[in-house]
Amino acid sequence: MLAVKIAGVGCYLPARRVTNADLESAWSLEPGWIERVAGVYERRYATSETTVSMAAAASRAALAMAGIDVAAVEAIVGASTAPQQAIPCTAALVQRELMAPDGASACFDINATCLSFLFALQHASHLIAAGVYRTVLIFSSELGSRSLNPQEPESAVLFGDAAAAVVVTRAAQNEPSAVGPALFRTYSSGAELTTVAGGGTLHAPNDPTTTPEMNLFHMDGPGVFKRAVRVVTPF
């Protein structure tokens, strides 16, 4: 157990609501199919928002709840599935968006797809417990609607856009707050089950062999489920 606490939390939701009826009409799905298959009623899609603007809004709320000025933040960690752009890291852009003092905080991203926030919390907690940092801001900001594949509605109906952030600090000696032990294991034999193939160096954006479909989210849901069932027991 680490003497570390989440001192503040914040979130941001775009105003635009997208209902199941909207998607069922647009994607020629049977009425009621989404709720029956996915259990989702609606999701939010961004309009003018960016990954950075949503992250900053959530971060401001988290800092306000913690009662901490952004100038006191010593590290900003981006923990999102996709960055706003390839370079620089999204955390650096969020530092600027928050008007944090130049050089006052170290900025970096952690990308472990769906587990990015949990990895970031674990790393930040150990750094704080070790005395490297006193205050760390972690954000997850997702624009999932930009890469949905309507040809795979089982996954496309699940995702929307939103952001969340936390401020992590050291807990006082007598505080009950703590970060507990974590267990992470990676099963790379299933790496092809969940992908966005495009955008990297293998299928670069300007490569004429890169197809639009490579830039969309793909998930083999049954394959992921079968893998998870086999390995979940230790967790």
C-alpha positions in Angstrom: 0.0 0.0 0.0 1.3 3.4 -1.0 0.6 6.5 1.1 -0.8 8.3 -2.0 -4.2 9.8 -2.6 -6.4 11.1 -5.3 -7.0 14.6 -4.1 -9.3 15.8 -6.9 -11.3 14.4 -9.8 -12.8 16.1 -12.8 -14.5 15.2 -16.1 -15.8 16.7 -19.3 -18.7 15.6 -21.5 -19.4 17.2 -24.9 -22.9 18.6 -25.2 -23.9 16.6 -28.3 -25.9 13.5 -27.3 -26.1 10.7 -29.9 -28.9 8.3 -29.2 -29.3 4.7 -30.2 -32.0 5.7 -32.6 -29.6 8.1 -34.3 -27.0 5.3 -35.0 -29.6 2.7 -35.8 -31.0 5.0 -38.5 -27.6 6.0 -39.8 -26.2 2.5 -39.9 -29.3 0.6 -41.0 -29.6 -1.4 -37.7 -32.8 -2.9 -36.4 -34.5 -0.6 -33.9 -33.6 -1.6 -30.4 -30.6 -3.6 -31.5 -28.0 -1.5 -29.7 -29.6 -1.6 -26.3 -30.3 -5.3 -26.6 -26.7 -6.2 -27.7 -24.6 -3.5 -25.9 -26.8 -2.2 -23.0 -25.9 1.4 -24.1 -28.6 4.1 -24.3 -26.6 7.1 -25.6 -23.2 8.5 -25.9 -21.6 11.9 -26.5 -19.8 13.0 -29.6 -17.5 16.1 -29.8 -18.3 18.9 -32.1 -15.7 21.6 -31.8 -13.8 20.0 -28.9 -10.3 18.5 -29.3 -8.5 15.9 -27.2 -6.5 18.7 -25.6 -9.5 21.0 -24.9 -11.4 18.2 -23.2 -8.4 17.2 -21.2 -7.8 20.7 -20.0 -11.5 21.1 -19.0 -11.4 17.9 -16.9 -8.0 18.9 -15.4 -9.3 22.3 -14.3 -12.2 20.6 -12.5 -9.8 18.2 -10.8 -7.4 20.9 -9.7 -10.3 23.0 -8.4 -11.6 20.1 -6.3 -8.1 19.5 -5.0 -7.6 23.1 -4.2 -4.3 23.1 -6.0 -3.0 25.7 -8.4 -1.7 24.4 -11.7 1.7 26.0 -10.9 2.1 23.5 -8.1 1.8 20.5 -10.5 5.1 18.8 -11.0 4.2 16.3 -13.6 1.4 16.0 -16.2 0.7 12.6 -17.5 -1.5 11.9 -20.6 -3.2 8.5 -20.3 -5.3 8.2 -23.5 -5.8 5.6 -26.1 -4.8 8.0 -28.9 -2.8 11.3 -28.8 -4.0 14.5 -30.4 -1.0 14.3 -32.8 2.1 12.2 -33.2 4.5 14.8 -31.7 4.7 16.3 -29.2 3.1 14.3 -26.4 -0.5 15.3 -25.6 0.6 16.2 -22.0 2.8 19.0 -23.3 -0.1 20.5 -25.2 -2.3 20.2 -22.1 0.3 22.0 -20.1 0.1 24.9 -22.5 -3.7 24.8 -22.7 -3.8 25.1 -18.9 -1.4 28.0 -19.0 0.9 26.2 -16.6 4.3 27.8 -16.1 6.9 26.7 -18.7 9.3 24.2 -17.2 7.3 23.8 -13.9 6.1 20.3 -14.8 7.4 17.3 -16.6 5.0 16.1 -19.3 4.7 12.7 -20.8 2.2 10.2 -22.2 1.6 6.6 -21.2 -0.2 4.6 -23.9 -1.5 1.1 -22.9 -4.8 1.6 -24.8 -7.7 0.7 -22.5 -5.4 0.4 -19.5 -3.6 3.7 -19.9 -5.1 5.4 -16.9 -4.4 2.4 -14.6 -0.8 2.2 -15.7 -0.4 6.0 -15.3 -1.9 5.9 -11.8 0.4 3.1 -10.8 3.5 4.8 -12.1 2.6 8.2 -10.7 1.8 6.7 -7.3 5.2 5.0 -7.1 7.0 8.2 -8.2 5.1 10.2 -5.5 5.8 7.6 -2.8 9.5 7.7 -3.7 9.6 11.5 -3.4 10.3 12.2 -7.1 7.1 14.3 -7.4 4.7 15.7 -4.8 1.7 16.5 -7.2 0.9 14.8 -10.4 -2.0 15.5 -12.8 -3.3 12.5 -14.9 -5.8 12.9 -17.7 -7.6 10.6 -20.1 -9.2 12.3 -23.0 -10.8 10.2 -25.8 -12.2 11.2 -29.2 -13.4 7.7 -30.0 -16.0 8.9 -32.5 -13.3 9.8 -34.9 -12.3 6.2 -35.6 -15.5 4.2 -35.3 -16.1 1.6 -38.0 -19.8 1.3 -38.9 -19.0 -2.0 -40.5 -18.4 -3.3 -37.0 -21.4 -2.0 -35.1 -20.8 -4.4 -32.1 -17.8 -2.2 -31.1 -18.8 1.1 -32.9 -21.9 1.6 -30.8 -20.0 1.4 -27.5 -17.7 4.4 -27.8 -18.1 8.1 -27.5 -16.1 11.1 -26.5 -15.2 12.4 -23.0 -12.3 13.3 -20.7 -11.5 12.7 -17.1 -8.6 13.8 -14.8 -7.3 13.3 -11.4 -4.8 15.1 -9.1 -2.6 12.6 -7.2 -0.6 13.7 -4.1 1.1 12.1 -1.1 -1.3 11.2 1.7 -0.7 12.5 5.2 0.6 10.1 7.8 -2.8 9.5 9.4 -5.0 9.6 6.3 -6.8 6.4 5.4 -6.3 7.1 1.7 -3.8 4.8 -0.1 -3.1 3.2 -3.5 -3.1 -0.6 -3.2 -1.1 -3.2 -5.1 -1.7 -3.7 -8.8 -1.2 -6.7 -11.1 -0.6 -6.1 -14.8 0.2 -8.7 -17.4 0.3 -8.4 -21.2 -0.8 -11.2 -23.5 0.8 -10.1 -26.8 -0.4 -13.2 -28.6 -3.7 -11.4 -28.9 -2.3 -8.1 -30.2 -4.2 -8.4 -33.5 -7.6 -8.7 -31.7 -7.9 -5.0 -31.1 -6.2 -2.6 -33.5 -6.1 0.7 -35.3 -3.5 -0.3 -37.9 -3.0 3.1 -39.6 -1.2 6.2 -38.4 2.1 4.7 -37.3 5.3 4.0 -39.3 4.1 0.6 -40.7 1.0 2.1 -42.4 2.0 5.8 -42.5 -0.7 8.4 -43.4 1.1 9.4 -46.6 1.8 5.9 -47.8 -0.4 5.2 -50.8 -1.0 1.6 -49.6 -2.6 2.9 -46.4 -6.4 2.5 -46.8 -9.0 4.5 -44.9 -10.2 1.3 -43.2 -6.7 1.0 -41.5 -7.5 4.2 -39.6 -10.7 2.8 -38.1 -11.0 0.9 -34.8 -11.2 -2.9 -35.2 -12.0 -5.3 -32.4 -12.7 -9.0 -32.5 -15.0 -9.0 -29.6 -15.6 -12.8 -29.3 -11.8 -13.3 -29.6 -11.1 -10.8 -26.8 -13.7 -12.4 -24.6 -12.4 -15.9 -25.1 -8.8 -14.8 -24.3 -10.0 -12.9 -21.2 -12.0 -15.9 -19.8 -8.9 -18.1 -20.0 -6.5 -15.7 -18.2 -8.8 -13.8 -15.8 -8.5 -16.1 -12.7 -5.3 -14.7 -11.2 -6.7 -11.2 -11.4 
